[in-house]
């Protein structure tokens, strides 16, 4: 079974590489397969179990959503501060949906900024799961009018990894890679060019966000 999963994953890598020929490696391959196209608080899909082996429904109540929107108060005065708010918002939503989907378990699959195969444990998340989920969570926030400096971009593909992406209005692209930290921890933010470059990336290029301050040291090789 594990060999079959690895072979399946490698075939996907080849397929995605054909979709990622633009300069920023942006692609909708996994979104087209797994994401809820128009997620709403009353219903969206959460991927888990590696390569979206399981898709579970989730909802966010009005009261829970108030906890998310509180992250954006006061309004950020610049794009960098807004990215930090977005990362905290992603972590907040993870803690809301985790008990619904069983993904609030410790994510033990990180080592030197790589994700290790989990042997079919459906509570665990790989970069495909987290990139699709982060796109969903950021789309919910963007469509609620919480963003002033960014738009949600398609996912980006790099050698053997994937990430959600923010596009700064009149600016560059930024990777928001939740696969690199545990559930409920604000995901690291870095320029997409850095994310697409040598791996693991220079920790100095990672934008630090609240609890991410405590996890950046864990991302070093």
N, C-alpha and C positions, 0 to 999 in steps of 0.2 A: 504493500500500500504506500509506504513512504517513497519507494523508488518511482511508483506511478505518479505521485504528487510532484516529485522533482522533475520528471520528464515533461509533465503537463506544464509546469512553471516555465521550463526552458523554452517550450514551444510558444508560450505567451510572450516571452522576452523577444523572440525573433519577430513575432507578429507586431508587437508594439514598436520595435525599432523601425519598422517600415512606415509607421505613422508619425515618427518623431524627427522628420528631416528638416524642420524649420530651425532657425538659429537658437531658439529657447527650448527646443524639444517639447513644445506643448502638444498635447493630444487629448482626445476625448474617448479613447478606446475603452477604458474601464468605466467611465461615466455612462457611456452608451449601454454597457452591459449591466451595470449594477446599481447605479444611482437612481433615486426618485427624481425624475426630470424637474418637477415643480414641487419641491418639499414645502410643507406647511407645518405649523406647530401641532396641528391635529393629526398629522400622519406623515411619516417618512421612514425610509429603510436604513438600517445600520448593518454594515458588513463586519463579519468577524470570522475567526477560525482559519485564517490564512487564505489568500486569494479569494476572499468573499465566499468561502465554502458554505457559510450560513448567512442568511439575510433575515434579520428580525425587525418587526415593526416597532416603532417608538413614537411617543408623543411628548409634548411639553405643555404643561398647564400654564395658565396666565400668571399664577403666582410664581411658578418656577421661572418663567420668562422674565419676570421682574428682577430676579436675581442676576440674570444674564445682562439685561439692559443697565443694571446698576454699575456694571463694569465700565460702561462708557460715560459715566458721570464723574467729574465734569467732562465736557467735550474736549477731545484732544486738540491741541493748538497746532500740531504739525503731523506729518505722515508717520514719522518714527514713533511718536507717542501713540498714534492710533494703531499701529501694528502691535504694540505691546498690549493695548486693550483687546485687540482681536485675538491674540494668543491666549489671554486670560479668559475671554469669552468661549473659545474652543474648549479649554479645560473645564470651565463651568458646565458646559453642555455635556461633556463626557461624564461628569459626575451625576448628571440628571438621567442620562440614558443608560448608564452602566448597570444599575440594578434591574432595569427592564430587560436587558439583553444578556446579562451574565458576564459582561465585559469589565465589571468593576474589580476583577481579580488582578493580582500583581502580574505585570507583564515581564516575565523572566527572560525574554528572548533577545535582550540587547547585550552586545559585547563589542567594545571598540567601535561604536557607531555602525555596527552591522546587526541585522536581525537574523537570528538563528532559527532554522526550521523547528516547529514545535510538536511534531509527531501527531497532529490531528486534534490538539486541545482546542476546543471551540471557544474557550474564554480568551484566547490569545489573539493578538492583532499583528499582521505584518504590514509592510508599506503599502500594499494594495488596499487593504482594509482601511488603514488610517488616512490615506490620501483621499479615497472616496468619501469617507465619513467627514473629514475636515472640510472638503468641498461643500458637503451638505450643510454642515453647521455654519460655515461662513456665508453660504447662500441665504440661509435663514436670517442671519444678522444683516446682510446687505439689503435684502428685500424688506426688512423692517425699518430701513432708513438710518441704520446705525453708523454707516460709513460716510465719511466726507472726503477722504483722500485716496480711497482705493476702490478697485473693482475686483471681483473674484474671477480669476483666469481659469482656463482648463488645467488639467494636471500636467506635470512635467515628468519626463522619463530620462533617467541617467543609467549608467552601467549597473545593472542588477538592483535598481531601486526606483521608487516613484515618490512623488510628493505633491501636495496641494500647493497652489501658487496664488499670490496676491499681485495685482498690477497697480502700482502707484500711478494715479492720474498724472499725466505729463511727466512720468518718471519711469523707473525701472521695474523689474520683476523680482519678487522675493519668495523663496521657498519657506513654507510653514510645515515642517516635517515632524508630525506627531509620533512617528514610528520610533523616534530616537529617545523618547522618555516614557515614563509610566503614565497610566491613565490618571487624569486629574492634574497633571503638571503642565503648565503652559508650554506649548511646543517651541523648540528653538526656531528663530527666524534668521535667515541669512540671505544675501543677494543670490539670486538664482544662478548667476555665473559662478559664484563660489561653490554652490551645491553641485553644479555640473562639472566642476574641476576636480583636482586631485582629492582623493578620499583616504582617510578622513580629512575634513577641512580644517583650516586653521581656527582654533577656538576664538581667536581675536576677532574673526569676521562674524561671529554669532552675536546677534543682538540679545541682550540679557533681559529677562522679563520676570519680575517677582521671584517665584519659586524656581524659575529657570536659573537664577543666580546660583542656586545650590546644586544644580544638575549639570552646569556647563563643565565642571571639573570631571564629571563622570563620562563626558563625551570624548575626552582626550584618549588617544590610543595608549 
